[in-house]
Amino acid sequence: MWWLLPIGAGVIGVGVKLLYDAVLEEECEACQRWEEKHEEVERSLEEYQGNIEEHIKHAQRSYDFHFLVNLHFASMKLANSAYQLLNDANTSFNGMSKMLKQAKEQRTDLQGKLKDAEKSKNKKSIYEIIEQLKMVNTIRKNVFADREEINIQRKQFLSEVRKLNNHTKELKELIQERCGNGGQKWYARLEERNRKRQTAGNKQP
């Protein structure tokens, strides 16, 4: 995203610095990770989706506990990576929303200052404020476009992740149903770990 780039020095840079300060460092880092990795992970998801259905067809005919467990592990690993990246997309979206809110407040403040400068006929101040307003409006326009783009991307990404989750759940149930006592114990252990994670998550403030 263009707004991750450092702003230059000078009157205009100082005038819009508050817009950049509105975005936390972690939100900038999340946006950078999303920009760098989401296309690669999405390709992995699409490729895996292309193969997983064939694997599941084979799994439905298979009683091979290790084959099914390894396939389930691969699905979980990819899903975890995808969810971490999806969190980055959400964090980035929130950061841009904060920046837009700050830009609106900054524009209102500058418009008030411009009226005062026009009343006092301070040409230097009028020029500087108008330039700052131009910059703020440009930032708002571009951040709106960036936010819309990332919103579309994250919705597409979420759709792929949900497909993967459905396949992973299907594999889990196949292991329980087809792999006898070992599969049932594995399923019970997995459900217990999930239950403990959920309980621990609910206890966090």
C-alpha positions as CSV (number, residue, x, y, z in Angstrom):
1,M,0.0,0.0,0.0
2,W,1.3,3.4,-1.0
3,W,0.6,4.9,2.5
4,L,3.2,2.6,4.1
5,L,5.9,4.6,2.4
6,P,7.6,7.3,4.6
7,I,6.4,10.8,4.1
8,G,8.7,13.6,3.1
9,A,9.8,16.5,5.2
10,G,8.4,20.0,5.0
11,V,5.2,21.9,5.7
12,I,3.0,19.4,3.9
13,G,4.7,16.4,5.5
14,V,4.2,17.9,9.0
15,G,0.6,18.8,8.2
16,V,-0.4,15.2,7.4
17,K,1.8,13.4,9.8
18,L,-1.1,12.8,12.2
19,L,-2.7,10.7,9.5
20,Y,0.2,8.3,9.5
21,D,0.5,8.4,13.3
22,A,-3.1,7.1,13.5
23,V,-1.8,3.8,12.1
24,L,-0.1,1.6,14.7
25,E,3.2,-0.1,13.8
26,E,1.6,-3.5,14.1
27,E,-1.1,-2.5,11.6
28,C,1.6,-1.4,9.2
29,E,3.5,-4.6,9.7
30,A,0.3,-6.6,9.2
31,C,-0.4,-4.8,6.0
32,Q,3.1,-5.4,4.7
33,R,2.8,-9.2,5.5
34,W,-0.6,-9.3,3.7
35,E,0.8,-7.5,0.6
36,E,3.9,-9.8,0.5
37,K,2.2,-13.1,1.2
38,H,-1.5,-13.3,0.4
39,E,-1.1,-14.0,-3.3
40,E,1.3,-16.9,-2.5
41,V,-0.9,-18.4,0.2
42,E,-4.0,-18.0,-2.0
43,R,-2.3,-19.9,-4.8
44,S,-1.4,-22.6,-2.3
45,L,-5.0,-22.7,-1.2
46,E,-6.2,-23.0,-4.8
47,E,-3.7,-25.7,-5.7
48,Y,-4.5,-27.6,-2.5
49,Q,-8.3,-27.3,-3.2
50,G,-7.6,-28.8,-6.7
51,N,-5.9,-31.8,-5.2
52,I,-7.7,-32.3,-1.9
53,E,-11.0,-33.6,-3.4
54,E,-9.1,-36.3,-5.2
55,H,-7.3,-37.1,-1.9
56,I,-10.6,-37.2,-0.1
57,K,-12.0,-39.6,-2.7
58,H,-9.0,-41.8,-2.1
59,A,-9.4,-41.3,1.7
60,Q,-13.0,-42.5,1.5
61,R,-11.8,-45.8,0.2
62,S,-8.8,-45.9,2.6
63,Y,-8.4,-47.4,6.1
64,D,-4.8,-46.2,6.2
65,F,-4.6,-44.4,9.5
66,H,-1.2,-42.7,8.8
67,F,-2.2,-41.6,5.3
68,L,-5.4,-40.0,6.6
69,V,-3.7,-38.4,9.6
70,N,-0.9,-36.9,7.5
71,L,-3.5,-35.5,5.0
72,H,-5.4,-34.0,7.9
73,F,-2.2,-32.5,9.4
74,A,-1.3,-30.9,6.0
75,S,-4.8,-29.4,5.8
76,M,-4.6,-28.0,9.3
77,K,-1.1,-26.5,8.7
78,L,-2.2,-24.7,5.6
79,A,-5.4,-23.5,7.3
80,N,-3.5,-22.1,10.3
81,S,-1.1,-20.2,7.9
82,A,-4.1,-18.8,6.0
83,Y,-5.9,-17.8,9.2
84,Q,-2.9,-15.9,10.5
85,L,-2.7,-14.1,7.2
86,L,-6.4,-13.4,7.3
87,N,-5.9,-11.7,10.7
88,D,-3.3,-9.5,9.1
89,A,-5.9,-8.5,6.4
90,N,-8.4,-7.6,9.2
91,T,-5.8,-5.7,11.1
92,S,-4.8,-3.8,7.9
93,F,-8.5,-3.0,7.2
94,N,-8.9,-1.6,10.7
95,G,-5.8,0.5,10.4
96,M,-7.0,2.1,7.2
97,S,-10.4,2.8,8.8
98,K,-8.7,4.6,11.6
99,M,-6.6,6.6,9.1
100,L,-9.8,7.6,7.2
101,K,-11.4,8.8,10.5
102,Q,-8.3,10.8,11.3
103,A,-8.2,12.2,7.8
104,K,-11.8,13.4,8.1
105,E,-11.0,15.1,11.4
106,Q,-7.8,16.6,10.0
107,R,-9.8,18.0,7.0
108,T,-12.4,19.6,9.2
109,D,-9.6,21.2,11.3
110,L,-7.8,22.5,8.2
111,Q,-11.1,23.9,6.8
112,G,-11.6,25.8,10.0
113,K,-8.0,27.2,9.9
114,L,-8.5,28.1,6.3
115,K,-11.5,30.3,7.2
116,D,-9.5,32.0,9.9
117,A,-6.6,32.6,7.5
118,E,-8.9,34.0,4.8
119,K,-10.4,36.4,7.4
120,S,-7.0,37.6,8.3
121,K,-5.9,37.6,4.7
122,N,-2.7,35.7,5.5
123,K,-1.7,34.6,2.0
124,K,1.2,32.4,3.2
125,S,-1.1,30.5,5.7
126,I,-3.8,30.2,3.0
127,Y,-1.4,28.7,0.6
128,E,0.0,26.2,3.1
129,I,-3.4,25.2,4.4
130,I,-4.8,24.7,0.9
131,E,-1.8,22.5,0.0
132,Q,-2.3,20.4,3.2
133,L,-6.0,20.0,2.3
134,K,-5.1,18.8,-1.1
135,M,-2.7,16.2,0.4
136,V,-5.3,15.1,3.0
137,N,-7.9,14.7,0.2
138,T,-5.5,12.7,-1.9
139,I,-4.7,10.5,1.1
140,R,-8.4,9.9,1.8
141,K,-9.1,9.0,-1.8
142,N,-6.2,6.5,-2.0
143,V,-6.9,4.9,1.4
144,F,-10.5,4.5,0.5
145,A,-9.4,2.6,-2.7
146,D,-6.9,0.6,-0.8
147,R,-9.4,-0.4,1.9
148,E,-11.9,-1.5,-0.8
149,E,-9.3,-3.5,-2.5
150,I,-8.2,-5.3,0.7
151,N,-11.8,-5.9,1.6
152,I,-12.5,-7.7,-1.7
153,Q,-9.2,-9.7,-1.3
154,R,-10.0,-10.8,2.2
155,K,-13.5,-11.9,1.3
156,Q,-12.1,-14.1,-1.5
157,F,-9.5,-15.4,0.8
158,L,-12.0,-16.2,3.5
159,S,-14.1,-18.2,1.0
160,E,-11.1,-20.4,0.2
161,V,-10.2,-20.9,3.8
162,R,-13.8,-22.0,4.6
163,K,-13.6,-24.6,1.8
164,L,-10.4,-25.9,3.3
165,N,-12.0,-26.1,6.7
166,N,-14.9,-28.1,5.4
167,H,-12.4,-30.6,3.8
168,T,-10.4,-30.8,7.0
169,K,-13.5,-31.5,9.0
170,E,-14.5,-34.2,6.5
171,L,-11.0,-35.8,6.9
172,K,-11.3,-35.7,10.7
173,E,-14.6,-37.5,10.5
174,L,-13.3,-40.1,8.1
175,I,-10.4,-40.9,10.5
176,Q,-12.9,-41.4,13.3
177,E,-15.2,-43.6,11.2
178,R,-12.8,-45.7,9.3
179,C,-9.7,-46.2,11.4
180,G,-11.1,-48.3,14.2
181,N,-10.0,-47.8,17.8
182,G,-6.9,-45.9,16.9
183,G,-8.9,-43.4,14.8
184,Q,-11.5,-42.9,17.6
185,K,-8.7,-42.2,20.1
186,W,-7.0,-39.8,17.8
187,Y,-10.3,-38.0,17.2
188,A,-11.0,-37.8,21.0
189,R,-7.5,-36.4,21.6
190,L,-8.0,-33.8,18.9
191,E,-11.4,-32.7,20.2
192,E,-10.0,-32.4,23.7
193,R,-7.1,-30.2,22.5
194,N,-9.6,-28.0,20.6
195,R,-11.8,-27.8,23.7
196,K,-8.9,-26.7,25.9
197,R,-7.8,-24.1,23.4
198,Q,-11.3,-22.7,23.2
199,T,-11.6,-22.6,27.0
200,A,-8.2,-20.9,27.3
201,G,-9.3,-18.4,24.7
202,N,-12.5,-17.6,26.5
203,K,-10.6,-16.9,29.8
204,Q,-8.4,-14.3,28.2
205,P,-9.4,-10.7,29.2
